[in-house]
Amino acid sequence: MAATVTVEAEALRRAVRHIVLAGGSNAREAALVAENLVLANLSGHDSHGVGMLPQYILAVVEKRLRINAAPSVIADHGAILNLDGNMGYGQVIGHDAMELGIRRTRETGVCIVSLRNSHHIGRIGHWGEQCAAAGFVSTHYVNVVGRPPLVAPHGGADARFATNPYCCAIPATAPGGEPVVLDMATSKIAMGKVRVAMNKGEQVAPDTLINSNGAPTTEPRTMFEPPTGAILAFGGHKGYGLAVIAELLAGAMTGGVTMHDGSWAKNTITNNMFSVIVDPAKLGGADSWRREVAAFVDFVKASPPSPQNGAPGSDGVLVAGEPERQTRKARLAAGIPVDATTWGEIVAAGERVGIAAAETLAAAGVH
Ligand code: NAD
C-alpha cells in the first residue's frame, strides 16, 4: 500500500459506519460518528478525524465507552440544562446535547448546557457549527480528563491539564453567508496533531513541546514514550489562563471532574463541556446585529496582506472558520489523505470487531 491513501469522503464515511456498526452501535450512532469524524478530516483537522476511531473501538471493546447511550437530563431549570453524557459516543452525546440546547434557546432566547461525563466529543467547532446553523451564537469551554495531563502550566516543568479547547461560533448573517467559528485548543498544538506528526515521522514546530526535563524539544515522541514531556499553552500566561478557566467551567461547574491526582486513572478520554447558546436577535436587535457583523468582518478582511504577519504563503486576512471551509472544498474535490500508520490502525480496529481487512478496504474503495 502507498505511504498515504487518498479516500473519497463518502467512502470513508461508509468504512467508519461499517466498523462502528460492527462494534454494536445502532445505525443512527454509526452515521453520527462517521459524519463527525469525516467532517473533521474534511476540515483539515486529521487529529480529530477517522484516526480517533481505533481508540474509540478499543474503548467500546473494553467497555469504557457505552454504545447507544443518550444524554440524561440531570436537572432542567428552564434556560439551564444540566446533562450527563453517560460515557456515550461523544459524537452522539454532543449532537443530542446541542439539539436540546437549541430547542430551549428557541423558547427562551438563551440556554446554558452543562454537559459532564461524555466520551471524546471531538472537534468542538462541530458543536459551534450546529448552533450557528440554527441561527444562534454559542460559546463552549471544554476540559479533558480520564487520561494523564498533557499541558504544562505557564512557568511549570510538567503537565497538569489537557489541551482544553475553547470555541465561539457566530452564525452567518446573510442567506448563503458563512459563520465565524473560532475553535481552538488552548495548547500550542492539539495532542492529536502531535500524534499525526509522529505517525508521519515529522518534527513539530519549535517552542511547542518540552521534554521530561522541562527543556524545549521538537520530537513528538516525547509525548508518547516515558518519561513523557509536555505541550506548552498558546500565548504564554494568557492561553494558560484560558485553559484554567475552561477546566473550571467545564470540569467543576458541570458537576464533572477536573484534572487532579487519580481523576485520569481509567485511561479513557472523557470530555466535560460548558456551553452558552444565545439568540442574537433577542439582544441588540436582528437588523443591527446582521449589519454590524457583516461590516466588521468586511472591514477586518480588507486589511492589506502582509506576508510577515501570519502564515508564510498566506493570502492575507481570513476569519476563523475560513481555513476549515477552504480545506473542505479542496478535500471534497480531491479526497482525504490518510497516512499509512493511521490507515493500518483503522483496518486493525475493524478486525477487532470482526471486520476483515479486505472488507474495510473495499468499503473505503482502497486497493
Ligand atoms: P487550529 O490552530 O488549526 O485553528 C484554531 C482556530 O484558528 C480555528 O478557528 C481556525 O479557523 C482559526 N485559524 C486558523 N488559521 C487562521 C488564519 N490564518 N486566520 C484566521 N483564523 C485562522 O486548531 P487547534 O487549536 O489545533 O485545534 C484543533 C481541533 O482540536 C479543534 O477542532 C478543537 O476543538 C479540537 N480539540 C478537541 C479536544 C477535545 O478534547 N475534544 C481537545 C483539544 C482540541
Residues whose N, C-alpha, C, O or C-beta is under 5 A from the ligand:
A	BS01	NAD	H45 I121 G122 R123 I124 G125 V144 T163 N164 P165 V181 L182 D183 M184 A185 S187 A190 L318 V319 A320 G321 E322 P323 E324
